[in-house]
Amino acid sequence: MKISIPHPVTCSMATQSDIEFIYDCLFNLFDEDNQLENFSQTQETLFEALFSSKAFAECIVAQINNKPVGILLFSVTQLNFTHFPSPGVYVHDIYVFPEYRRMGVARHLGDYIKKIALERNFCRIDGIILKNNQNALAFYQNIQDLNVLDYIYYTRLKLK
C-alpha cells in the first residue's frame, strides 16, 4: 500500500535511540535481497559500529511526519587514496520501507549524504549495487554525475 506524503521528507543523523529502527531496516534489506545468511549484525554490534568510542560508521535516518521510514548507512573511506585528493564516503546500505518507496525518500537520503560529503571536503561517494538489483541500478542511473563503473572487479578476502 502506498502512502501519500502530506509533509516533506526530512533527514538527520541517527541517534542512539534509532538503533532498533536501523537494525530492522538492515534485516529487512538483507531479507529482501535473499542475503540473510550474510547478515552479521545485532543491535549491540550496530551500536558499537555507530556510537561507541571506536565508531567507524554513521547513519542517516529519513522521516516523514516524525516517523522513520528509511536509512542510509555509510563510513569514511580512504580507498584508492593514491588516486584521489581527499577521503570519500562509502555507502554501505540504503533502505526505505516498501510503502514509502518511489516517493523521493532515497533521493532525499542521497542529497543529505552529498551535503555531508561536501561539508567535509570529501571528493567522492562510492557504493556497490548487487547485479540482480535492477531497481537500485535504475535509481542510480538517473543521478546526474554518477557513474556505474563496469571496468573494475570488486574483490574480497574473508579473514574470519
C-alpha positions in Angstrom: 0.0 0.0 0.0 1.4 3.4 -1.0 1.0 6.3 1.4 0.6 9.9 0.3 3.1 12.3 1.8 1.3 15.3 3.4 4.7 16.6 4.8 8.1 16.6 3.3 10.8 14.1 3.9 13.4 15.2 6.5 16.8 13.6 7.1 19.0 13.7 10.1 21.9 11.9 11.6 20.9 8.8 13.6 20.9 8.9 17.4 21.3 6.1 19.8 17.6 5.8 20.1 17.4 4.8 16.4 19.3 1.5 16.9 16.3 -0.8 16.8 15.0 1.0 13.6 18.4 0.8 11.9 18.6 -2.9 12.8 15.1 -3.6 11.4 15.9 -1.7 8.2 19.1 -3.7 7.6 17.5 -7.0 8.5 14.7 -6.3 6.0 17.2 -5.2 3.3 19.1 -8.5 3.6 15.9 -10.5 3.7 14.6 -8.8 0.6 17.9 -9.4 -1.2 17.8 -13.1 -0.1 21.1 -12.5 1.8 20.0 -13.2 5.4 22.8 -15.8 5.7 25.2 -12.9 5.2 23.7 -10.6 7.8 26.1 -10.5 10.7 24.8 -7.6 12.8 23.0 -7.5 16.2 21.7 -4.3 17.8 24.7 -4.4 20.1 27.2 -4.7 17.2 25.4 -1.9 15.3 25.6 0.3 18.5 29.4 -0.3 18.7 29.8 0.5 15.0 27.8 3.7 15.2 28.0 5.2 18.7 30.9 3.7 20.7 34.2 5.4 21.2 35.5 3.2 18.4 32.7 4.0 16.0 33.5 3.6 12.3 30.2 4.1 10.6 27.4 6.7 10.5 23.8 6.5 9.6 21.2 9.0 8.2 17.6 8.5 9.1 14.8 9.7 6.8 11.5 10.6 8.4 8.0 11.6 7.3 5.8 13.2 9.9 8.5 12.4 12.5 8.1 8.7 11.6 11.4 7.0 10.5 10.9 5.5 7.0 14.4 4.8 5.7 18.2 4.8 6.3 21.5 5.4 4.6 24.4 3.7 6.3 27.9 5.0 5.5 31.5 5.3 6.5 34.5 7.4 5.6 36.8 5.7 3.1 40.4 6.2 2.2 40.1 3.5 -0.6 42.4 4.3 -3.5 43.8 7.3 -1.7 46.6 7.4 -4.3 44.0 8.3 -6.9 42.0 10.9 -5.1 42.9 14.2 -3.4 40.8 13.6 -0.2 38.7 10.9 1.5 35.4 9.8 0.3 32.1 8.4 1.6 31.3 4.7 1.2 27.6 4.0 1.2 27.1 0.6 2.7 23.3 0.3 2.6 20.2 2.3 1.7 16.8 1.0 2.8 13.4 2.6 2.5 10.3 0.7 3.8 8.3 -0.6 0.8 5.2 1.6 1.4 7.4 4.7 1.2 9.3 3.8 -2.0 9.1 5.8 -5.2 8.2 8.9 -3.1 11.6 10.6 -3.1 12.9 9.2 0.2 16.0 7.6 -1.3 16.7 10.8 -3.3 16.5 12.9 0.0 18.9 10.4 1.6 21.2 10.8 -1.3 21.0 14.6 -1.2 21.8 14.5 2.5 24.9 12.3 2.2 26.1 14.5 -0.7 25.7 17.6 1.6 27.7 15.9 4.3 30.4 14.8 1.9 30.8 18.4 0.5 30.8 19.9 4.1 33.7 17.5 5.0 35.6 18.3 1.8 35.4 14.8 0.5 35.9 14.2 -3.2 33.5 11.3 -3.9 30.7 8.9 -2.8 31.2 5.2 -3.5 29.0 2.2 -3.2 28.2 -1.2 -4.6 25.0 -2.4 -6.3 24.2 -6.1 -6.4 24.0 -7.1 -10.0 20.5 -8.5 -9.6 19.1 -5.3 -8.0 17.6 -3.8 -11.1 15.6 -1.2 -9.1 18.7 0.2 -7.5 20.6 0.2 -10.8 17.7 2.2 -12.4 17.7 4.6 -9.5 21.4 5.2 -9.6 21.5 5.6 -13.4 19.1 8.6 -13.0 21.5 10.5 -10.8 23.5 13.2 -12.6 27.2 12.8 -12.5 27.0 9.3 -11.1 29.0 6.7 -13.0 28.1 3.0 -12.7 31.6 1.5 -13.3 31.9 -1.6 -15.4 35.6 -1.7 -15.7 36.5 -2.9 -12.2 36.0 -6.1 -10.3 35.4 -5.9 -6.5 37.4 -8.5 -4.6 37.2 -9.7 -1.0 39.4 -11.9 1.1 37.5 -13.1 4.2 39.6 -13.3 7.3 37.1 -14.8 9.7 
